[in-house]
Amino acid sequence: MSRIVTVILLFACIIAVSGMGAITLGQRYPLGIMPSGLLKIKNSSGTYYITLVKGDSELIVFDANFRPVTIFDSMRNDGINDIIYRDGKLYCFGFYSGRLIVVDASVHPSKWKKIDEIPTSSRLITGSFIDGKVGILTNEFEFLLLDISKREIIKRQKLPVIALSIAEDSNFFFVSLFHNYNLLTHSHETEKGLLVFDEWGNLVNEANVGKRPSYILLEGERIFLVSYVDENLKVLSKRDLAEITTVQLGRYPNFPVIHDGKIWIALTGEDQIMTVDLSTYSTKKYDLMGRGPIKVVHSEDKIYVLETVTGTLEVLDSRGNTIEYVELDGYPVDLVFNGTEIAVLLQEDWQTGKNTGALLLLKSS
């Protein structure tokens, strides 16, 4: 516990672009190797934030004020690659062990415990739920459908390549085949890029969607699919996967989110963010001061952009004008708000000079 309780007080230069509420740097909590994201959960004990430290296969838990509560480290030999919170339980996907580990997270984090370990004989990457069943992607080119209550695999489908992304609605799992295009040979491993499975694990549809489809967003009867190599956004009909339109983006589009009737996308290779209107498919781009934007997050009427090359947080007003520019001194990958503070997850903490991360707290006056 001492690793994360140790507080490094940081006072760094903040470049304030305007006089609007300046952000100041606060406490910095050192983490382990490759923290991957911040997950907010609510249970009978309160509100908590969890980060999965992939390199150490640990869960670090913070309270509602972003203060460290505990380290859940009983899965160190499993190589946890992803986690999902659902109905008071954490479902942890073991890459090394091939087990889906279920943790009772319905009480105070100090009392969390493993309540099940379901073997699959495959190295697990990630998954999603439909009605008590979890669709799982594996490193063995598979889509697995696992019945949680029965603890058994209903279906094991072979995929043409390894898949990394999965989304679901109430009836179907949508899987994008990121590795469908070989960057070394400049050729397709498979023309297929999007597969659709029903709630029983049967393949019911597939589509050719270009090179290296990555992110999937579902909205109503539409599927939005971002291609990292083709640098576009394909809009498909959920009913038959017919193409509605294709929107050109820019270099290295990352982490699309839907907010206020628009899709917001960070263009990492162009130092811009852009929007795609969900009604008209019209686009708009916003230039940034920082370099390497990777993620856009909204809070009230402000736009927060994490930038990986400069290691900065850039804050824009609702019109897209930069109002603050904050030096983080690290490689940011996620941020969350609790009303009074901002927590930024640094996958790399450049202050330490090591391959470890940190949680950095910010305050906005």
N, C-alpha and C positions, 0 to 999 in steps of 0.2 A: 504493500500500500504506500510505502514511503516514496516510491518512484513518482506517484502522481500528486501526493500531498505537498511535495516540495514546490514552493511557489517562487517563480522568478519574476520579480517586478521589472517591467520593461517601460522605459520612458524613451520614446523615439520621436523623430520629427514627423509631424502631420502637415501635409500641404493642404491648406484650406483654400478651395477655389472661390468660395463665396463666404459671406458671413453667416450663412445658415448653420444651425446647430452642429458644432464641431464634434468629431469623433475623437475620443482619447483612448489610448491603449491601456489595458489593465493587466490582470494576472495572466500568466502563461504556464499551463500545466504540461509538463513533458509526458509523452506517451511512448509506445514501443515502435516496432517496425511496421510501416505501411498501414496506418489507420485509414479506413476506407469511406466512412460516411457517418452522418449523425441521424439516428432514428429516435423520434419522439414517441413515447408511450404513456398511457394513463392506466393506472390500476387502482385497487382499493386503498393503496397507501399514498398515492399522489401522482405527480408528473415527473418523468425522468427522461434523460437523454442518453442513448447508448451509442458508443462507437465500437465497431469491430476492428480490432487490431490484427490484421490478417497474418502478418509475419510472426506473431506470437500466439495466434489462435486464442485470443482473450477478448472478453467483453469488458470495456471500461464504462461504468455507470456514473452519471452525474445527476444531481438533483435539479429542481426547477430553476434554481439560481446558478446553474452550471458549476456547482461545487462537487468535487469527487466524492462518491459514496462508497464504492467497492470495486474490486476487480473479480470477475467471474472467470477463473482460469482452469476449471476442471476439464476443459476440452483441448488442452495444449497438444495432445498427440493426434487430434482429429484433423487439423488443418482446415479450420472453418473458413469457407469461401464467401458465404452470404448468410444473412439472417432475415426472417420474416416474423413480425409480431401479429398474432391473431387470437382473439378471445382469451386473453390472459396468459398466452403461451408464446414462447420463442421457439421457432423452428430453425435449426442450425444445420447448414449443408456441409458435411464433412468431405473435403477433397481427398485427404490422405486415407481416412478410415472407410470412406464409402458409406457412412452411416448418416441418417437423418436423426438428429438429436433434438429431443423435445424438452424444454426447460419450463418449469412452472414459474412464471413471472407475474403472478397475480397479487403478490404481497410485497413487502419491503425488500429491496434488492439484497440485503444481508441474509435473507432467508430463501433466496432462489435456489432451486435444486433441479437436477436432471430427473425426469420422470419416465423417460423412454429413450431407447436407442434402437432404431430400426435399420437393419443392414440391407444394402442394395447390391453389393458386389460390383459397384461402379463408383468412379470418382465424381462427386457431385459438384456442380457449378452454381446453379440457382434454381428457382422454381416459383410457382404461383398456385393459388387455390381456386377450386370450384367445388362448393357443396361437400366439404369433408374429404375431398381428394386433392392431392397435390401433383401437378405436372412438373417434372424435374428434368433439367438438362444435365448431361454428363459429359465427361471428357472422353468417353468411349463412343462418341458419335451416336448418342441415344436420346430419345424422349421416353421417360418413364412415367407411368401413372400409378401413384401409390395411394391406397386406401388407408387413411390414418387410423381409423378405429379398428379395422381388421388387421393392420400391420402387414399388409401384403401388396405385392406389385400386381396390379390388374393387367397392365399392358407394358410391353417393352418394344418400342419401335426403333428401328435402325435409321439413322439420318445419313445423308450423303457426306456431310462435313460436320465439324463441331459447331454447335449453336451457342450463343452467349446471351441472347435476350429473349424473354418470354413475357407476354401480357395476356390478360384474360378478361372476358366479360362473363355473364351469367351462364353461358352455354358453351363457349369455345376457348381453346388456348391458341394463341398466335405466336409463332416462333420465327424469328429472323435468322437466316444463315449467314452470319458475318464472314465466315471463311469460304464463301462460294467463289471467290476470285483470288487467284494466286498472284501476289505482287512481284514475285521473282520471275515467273515465266510469262506474266501478263496474259494469262488465259484463265477461263472459267474452270473451276473444279466441278461445278454443276451450274446449269442455267437457272435452277430454282433458287429463289431467295426468300420466299415467305411460304410457310406451311401452316395449315389450320387443322387442329385436332378437336374432336368433340369431347364431351365430358367423360367419355369412356375410353379415351385414348386412341380412337380410330382416326386415321388421316382422311379428312373429308374434302380438302381443297389445297391447291398450291398455285403459286404464281411466279413468273419471271419478273424480277423487279430491279435488275441492274447489278452493279458491283458493290459488294460488301454492305448490304443493308445493316444498319446498326440499331437505331432507336425506334421503338414502336410507341405511338400514342393512339388511344381509342377515344372517339368522341361521337356519341350517337351512333349513326349507321355508317360512319367513316373510319378508315384506318389511315393514319399518317405515318409514313415510313421514311426515315432519313437515311440517305446513302452517303457514307463517309468518303468513298472514292469518286462516285459520280457527282457528288456535291449537289444533290438535289433532294427535294421533298416530294415523294409520290403520295397522291391522295387516291385511295381505293375505296370501292364500295364494299362494305362488310358482307353484303349478301352473296356476291359472286366474284369478288376480287377484281371486278372491272375497273380499269383506270379512269378516274374522274378528271384528273389533271396532274401535271408535273410542274413544280416550282423550282427554278434555279436558285441556289443559295450562294455559296462562296466556299473558300478553302477551309477544309477541316471543320465542318459543322458539329457542334457538341451540345449535349444535354438539352434538348427541346423541352419546353414547358408550356402549358396552356394557361393563359391569364387574361381576363377581361376581353374575351372574344378574339384573342390573337395567340398564335404560337410564337414564342420568343426563343431565339437560337443564338448561341455564342459561336461566332466565326473565328476559331482559334488562329487560323492562318492569315487573317486579314485585319486583326485588331479592331473588329467591329462586332456589334450585336445587330440582329435584324428581327423584324416581325413579319408574320404572314397572317393576313386577315382571314378569319375562318369563313366569312361570308363571301368575300369577293376574290380571295387569294392574291390580293395586291400586297406588295412588299414595301418595307422601308428599312433603311440601314442607318445606324448611329455610329459615328466615329468615337474612338476612345483615346484617352491619354496613355493608358497602360498597354502592355503587350501580352498576347497570349490569353485572351479571355476564354474561360472554359465553362462558366456557369452563370446564369442570370436568376436572381431571386427577387421577388417583389415583397414590399412591406408598406402598407398604406399607400401613399402617393410617390414613393421613391423606388428606384431601380438599383439593385446592388449587383455589381459584376465582379466575380473573382478572376484574377489575372495571374497566370502561372509563370510567364517569362520574367516579368518585373516583380512578381511576388507582392501584388498590391490588391486592394479593394477600392473600386471606383464606385461612387454613388452619383446617380443621375436623378434629375427631377422628372416629372411626368412628361415633359416635352423632350427629354433626351439630352438635356444640358448637364454637363459634369458640374457637380457642386462640391464634391469632396474627393480626395485622392489620398489613400492611407497606405503607408509602407508597412507590410506585414512581416517582412524578412523571413519568408518561407513560401512553400508551394501549396496554395490553398485548393481544397477540393470540395468543401461544403460549408454552409453557414445556416444558423437558425436564430430565431428571435424569441425572447421570453417577455417582451413588453418594455423592459428597462435596459437590457443588455443584449449584445450580439455575440454569439460564439462562432468563431471561425476555426474550422478543422484544417490544420496544416499537415499534409502527408509527409512533407519534409520540413524540418525546422532548421533554417540556415544559420541560426545563432550557434547551434551545437556543433555544426560541421559534421554531423553523423547522419546515417540513414535512418533517422527516427523522426517521429512527428510530434505535434503538440496541439493543445487546445488553447487558443488565444481569445481572451475576452476583450470586448470593446464596449465603450459607453458613449452614448450620444446625448448631448445636452440640449 
